[in-house]
């Protein structure tokens, strides 16, 4: 498979990149980044796109792609609904519409979150839910919306937010217990990355995928 990856600088994207590099079935990973990350090498290459709303301007550099792992995203904390919608719904759909226009046979995987609900009361849940629904109706060969809950970083993956890393450091020794009793809500970046590749591989998975199914796919 040739994979297109968005969000490689974030914790979830780092887990996806690690899984891609480790998987012999992945022949190339093209990471679309806002600025160079220095991760290119081997089967990984970088394509710089400072503004994903202008992704169409760099799509010619992408080449053949079998699947897209869209792991880019921001926390809604402190954001207005208009700003969060722009960085979530608008950016994701700007990319997806370009890709489905040139390669409708590809599979698209969107990392959403537990509790997502297009009709929910929480702003972030509504926006993510609307994003999921829009992607599912675009016309890709397959679309999966992953809804992980708690995610424990593994293999050196780190959040870009300092206080979140502190929480993960505290939770790390207890993660095995948490996952054992709450598999419906907890996963880790290693399992999540493997599950993503399983979901976009032969046979694939379509629709909403909750944490329990993520863990099953990523075993």
VENVENUR-V629754 format. One record per residue. RES is the residue in one small letter. SS is DSSP state (h for helix, s for strand, l for the rest). PSI is psi as a letter, one per 40 degrees, with the letter a starting at -180 (999 if undefined). OMEGA is omega in radians with two decimals (NA if undefined). Layout:
res=RES ss=SS psi=PSI omega=OMEGA
res=RES ss=SS psi=PSI omega=OMEGA
This chain:
res=x ss=l psi=i omega=3.00
res=x ss=s psi=h omega=-2.96
res=x ss=s psi=h omega=3.00
res=x ss=s psi=h omega=-3.03
res=x ss=s psi=h omega=3.02
res=x ss=s psi=h omega=3.11
res=x ss=l psi=f omega=-3.07
res=x ss=l psi=e omega=-3.14
res=x ss=l psi=e omega=-3.13
res=x ss=l psi=i omega=-3.07
res=x ss=h psi=d omega=-3.13
res=x ss=h psi=d omega=3.11
res=x ss=h psi=d omega=3.07
res=x ss=h psi=d omega=3.10
res=x ss=h psi=d omega=3.11
res=x ss=h psi=d omega=-3.14
res=x ss=h psi=d omega=3.11
res=x ss=h psi=d omega=3.13
res=x ss=h psi=d omega=-3.14
res=x ss=h psi=d omega=-3.13
res=x ss=h psi=d omega=-3.08
res=x ss=h psi=d omega=-3.03
res=x ss=l psi=h omega=-3.12
res=x ss=l psi=d omega=3.14
res=x ss=l psi=e omega=3.09
res=x ss=l psi=h omega=-3.07
res=x ss=l psi=d omega=3.12
res=x ss=s psi=i omega=3.04
res=x ss=s psi=h omega=3.06
res=x ss=s psi=h omega=-3.13
res=x ss=s psi=h omega=3.07
res=x ss=s psi=h omega=-3.02
res=x ss=s psi=i omega=3.13
res=x ss=l psi=d omega=3.06
res=x ss=l psi=i omega=-3.10
res=x ss=l psi=h omega=-3.13
res=x ss=l psi=e omega=-3.11
res=x ss=l psi=f omega=-3.11
res=x ss=l psi=e omega=-3.11
res=x ss=l psi=i omega=-3.13
res=x ss=s psi=i omega=-3.09
res=x ss=l psi=b omega=-3.14
res=x ss=l psi=e omega=3.14
res=x ss=s psi=h omega=3.01
res=x ss=s psi=i omega=-3.11
res=x ss=s psi=i omega=2.97
res=x ss=s psi=h omega=-3.08
res=x ss=s psi=h omega=3.06
res=x ss=l psi=h omega=-3.03
res=x ss=l psi=d omega=-3.11
res=x ss=l psi=h omega=-3.09
res=x ss=h psi=e omega=3.04
res=x ss=h psi=e omega=3.12
res=x ss=h psi=f omega=-3.12
res=x ss=h psi=d omega=-3.13
res=x ss=h psi=d omega=-3.10
res=x ss=h psi=d omega=-3.11
res=x ss=l psi=e omega=-3.05
res=x ss=h psi=d omega=3.11
res=x ss=h psi=e omega=3.13
res=x ss=h psi=e omega=-3.01
res=x ss=l psi=d omega=-3.09
res=x ss=l psi=a omega=-3.09
res=x ss=l psi=h omega=-3.13
res=x ss=l psi=h omega=3.09
res=x ss=l psi=d omega=-3.08
res=x ss=s psi=i omega=3.10
res=x ss=s psi=h omega=3.02
res=x ss=s psi=h omega=-3.08
res=x ss=s psi=g omega=-3.07
res=x ss=l psi=e omega=-3.12
res=x ss=l psi=i omega=3.13
res=x ss=l psi=i omega=3.13
res=x ss=l psi=i omega=3.04
res=x ss=l psi=i omega=3.12
res=x ss=l psi=e omega=-3.08
res=x ss=l psi=h omega=3.10
res=x ss=l psi=e omega=-3.11
res=x ss=l psi=i omega=3.00
res=x ss=l psi=i omega=3.12
res=x ss=h psi=d omega=-3.14
res=x ss=h psi=d omega=-3.13
res=x ss=h psi=d omega=-3.14
res=x ss=h psi=d omega=3.11
res=x ss=h psi=d omega=3.14
res=x ss=h psi=d omega=-3.08
res=x ss=h psi=e omega=-3.13
res=x ss=h psi=c omega=-3.11
res=x ss=h psi=d omega=-3.02
res=x ss=h psi=d omega=-3.11
res=x ss=h psi=d omega=-3.13
res=x ss=h psi=d omega=-3.11
res=x ss=h psi=d omega=3.08
res=x ss=h psi=d omega=3.11
res=x ss=h psi=d omega=-3.04
res=x ss=h psi=d omega=-3.12
res=x ss=h psi=d omega=3.08
res=x ss=h psi=d omega=-3.08
res=x ss=h psi=d omega=-3.11
res=x ss=h psi=d omega=3.11
res=x ss=h psi=d omega=-3.10
res=x ss=h psi=e omega=-3.10
res=x ss=l psi=g omega=-3.11
res=x ss=l psi=e omega=-3.12
res=x ss=l psi=e omega=-3.11
res=x ss=l psi=i omega=3.07
res=x ss=s psi=i omega=-3.08
res=x ss=s psi=h omega=3.12
res=x ss=s psi=h omega=-3.11
res=x ss=s psi=h omega=3.09
res=x ss=s psi=h omega=-3.10
res=x ss=l psi=b omega=3.12
res=x ss=l psi=i omega=3.10
res=x ss=l psi=h omega=3.13
res=x ss=l psi=e omega=3.12
res=x ss=l psi=h omega=-3.09
res=x ss=l psi=h omega=-3.11
res=x ss=l psi=d omega=3.13
res=x ss=l psi=e omega=-3.06
res=x ss=l psi=i omega=-3.14
res=x ss=l psi=d omega=-3.11
res=x ss=l psi=h omega=-3.06
res=x ss=h psi=d omega=-3.08
res=x ss=h psi=d omega=-3.11
res=x ss=h psi=d omega=3.11
res=x ss=h psi=d omega=-3.09
res=x ss=h psi=d omega=3.11
res=x ss=h psi=d omega=3.12
res=x ss=h psi=d omega=3.10
res=x ss=h psi=d omega=3.10
res=x ss=h psi=d omega=3.09
res=x ss=h psi=d omega=-3.08
res=x ss=h psi=d omega=3.13
res=x ss=h psi=d omega=3.13
res=x ss=h psi=d omega=-3.11
res=x ss=h psi=d omega=-3.11
res=x ss=l psi=e omega=-3.05
res=x ss=l psi=d omega=-3.14
res=x ss=l psi=e omega=3.02
res=x ss=l psi=i omega=3.06
res=x ss=l psi=d omega=3.10
res=x ss=s psi=i omega=3.07
res=x ss=s psi=h omega=3.06
res=x ss=s psi=h omega=3.08
res=x ss=s psi=h omega=-3.13
res=x ss=s psi=h omega=-3.14
res=x ss=s psi=g omega=3.10
res=x ss=l psi=i omega=3.03
res=x ss=l psi=b omega=3.07
res=x ss=s psi=h omega=3.14
res=x ss=s psi=h omega=3.09
res=x ss=s psi=h omega=3.11
res=x ss=l psi=i omega=3.12
res=x ss=l psi=i omega=3.00
res=x ss=l psi=f omega=3.08
res=x ss=l psi=e omega=3.11
res=x ss=l psi=i omega=-3.11
res=x ss=l psi=i omega=3.01
res=x ss=l psi=i omega=3.08
res=x ss=l psi=e omega=-3.11
res=x ss=l psi=h omega=-3.03
res=x ss=h psi=d omega=-3.08
res=x ss=h psi=d omega=3.09
res=x ss=h psi=d omega=3.08
res=x ss=h psi=d omega=3.11
res=x ss=h psi=d omega=3.10
res=x ss=h psi=d omega=3.13
res=x ss=h psi=d omega=3.13
res=x ss=h psi=d omega=3.11
res=x ss=h psi=d omega=-3.06
res=x ss=h psi=d omega=-3.05
res=x ss=h psi=d omega=-3.10
res=x ss=h psi=e omega=-3.08
res=x ss=h psi=e omega=-3.03
res=x ss=h psi=d omega=3.14
res=x ss=h psi=d omega=3.12
res=x ss=h psi=d omega=-3.13
res=x ss=h psi=d omega=-3.13
res=x ss=h psi=d omega=-3.13
res=x ss=h psi=d omega=-3.08
res=x ss=h psi=e omega=-3.08
res=x ss=l psi=f omega=-3.11
res=x ss=l psi=d omega=3.13
res=x ss=l psi=e omega=-3.05
res=x ss=l psi=e omega=-3.02
res=x ss=s psi=i omega=3.03
res=x ss=s psi=a omega=3.10
res=x ss=s psi=i omega=-3.05
res=x ss=h psi=d omega=3.13
res=x ss=h psi=d omega=3.12
res=x ss=h psi=d omega=-3.12
res=x ss=h psi=d omega=3.13
res=x ss=h psi=d omega=3.12
res=x ss=h psi=d omega=-3.14
res=x ss=h psi=d omega=3.10
res=x ss=h psi=d omega=-3.12
res=x ss=h psi=d omega=3.09
res=x ss=h psi=d omega=-3.08
res=x ss=h psi=d omega=-3.12
res=x ss=h psi=e omega=3.12
res=x ss=l psi=a omega=3.14
res=x ss=l psi=h omega=-3.09
res=x ss=l psi=d omega=3.02
res=x ss=l psi=i omega=3.09
res=x ss=l psi=h omega=3.13
res=x ss=l psi=i omega=3.07
res=x ss=s psi=a omega=-3.08
res=x ss=s psi=h omega=-3.14
res=x ss=s psi=h omega=-3.12
res=x ss=s psi=i omega=-3.03
res=x ss=h psi=d omega=-3.11
res=x ss=h psi=d omega=3.12
res=x ss=h psi=d omega=3.06
res=x ss=h psi=d omega=-3.14
res=x ss=h psi=d omega=3.11
res=x ss=h psi=d omega=-3.13
res=x ss=h psi=d omega=-3.03
res=x ss=l psi=e omega=3.14
res=x ss=l psi=999 omega=NA
